[in-house]
Amino acid sequence: MVDHHEESLPAAAGASDEPSPLISSRFLFVDVAAQRAKQLRRGALLRVERHLSGPHKLERLAMEEVKQQLVQYTVPEGYLGKGDGR
C-alpha cells in the first residue's frame, strides 16, 4: 500500500528497504523525529504498531520509529548536528 500523504523527510528519493544508520547524535535524532512527527500529523501512516499501553502522542510514536530505524533520512552536507557549529 502506498502512502500518498507521506512527504519526503530529509531522505533520498530512491530510499531502499534497508534500515537507516543508527543515530548517535541527539540533535540529529530530534531533527529527524520532528520531521517524521510533522508527517504523521499530516496523515502519514505509522510504521510501528500502536499498543494500548504505549505512547499515544505522535511525537513519541515518531521517536519510536526513528529508534527502530524505520525512517529513512539523509544528512545535509556540512551538517554538524549542533545548531550552526558554534
QUINORRA-V971614 format. One record per pair of residues at least 4 apart in sequence whose ideal C-beta (glycine too) atoms are under 6 Angstrom apart, sorted by the first residue. I is the first residue (numbers start at 0). J is the second residue. D is the distance in whole Angstrom. If there is no record, write none. Layout:
# QUINORRA-V971614
i=I j=J d=D
i=I j=J d=D
This chain:
# QUINORRA-V971614
i=2 j=43 d=6
i=2 j=44 d=5
i=4 j=41 d=6
i=4 j=42 d=4
i=4 j=43 d=5
i=5 j=38 d=6
i=5 j=43 d=4
i=8 j=34 d=5
i=8 j=72 d=5
i=9 j=72 d=5
i=9 j=73 d=6
i=10 j=14 d=5
i=10 j=71 d=4
i=10 j=72 d=5
i=10 j=73 d=6
i=11 j=73 d=5
i=14 j=71 d=4
i=18 j=68 d=4
i=19 j=68 d=5
i=19 j=71 d=5
i=19 j=72 d=6
i=22 j=27 d=5
i=22 j=28 d=5
i=24 j=80 d=4
i=26 j=80 d=4
i=26 j=81 d=6
i=27 j=80 d=5
i=31 j=65 d=5
i=31 j=70 d=6
i=31 j=72 d=5
i=32 j=61 d=5
i=32 j=62 d=5
i=32 j=65 d=5
i=35 j=61 d=4
i=35 j=64 d=6
i=35 j=70 d=5
i=36 j=57 d=5
i=36 j=58 d=5
i=36 j=61 d=4
i=38 j=43 d=4
i=39 j=43 d=5
i=39 j=57 d=4
i=39 j=61 d=6
i=40 j=57 d=6
i=46 j=64 d=5
i=46 j=69 d=4
i=47 j=63 d=5
i=47 j=64 d=5
i=54 j=59 d=3
i=54 j=60 d=6
i=64 j=69 d=5
i=64 j=70 d=5
i=65 j=70 d=5
i=74 j=78 d=5
i=79 j=84 d=5
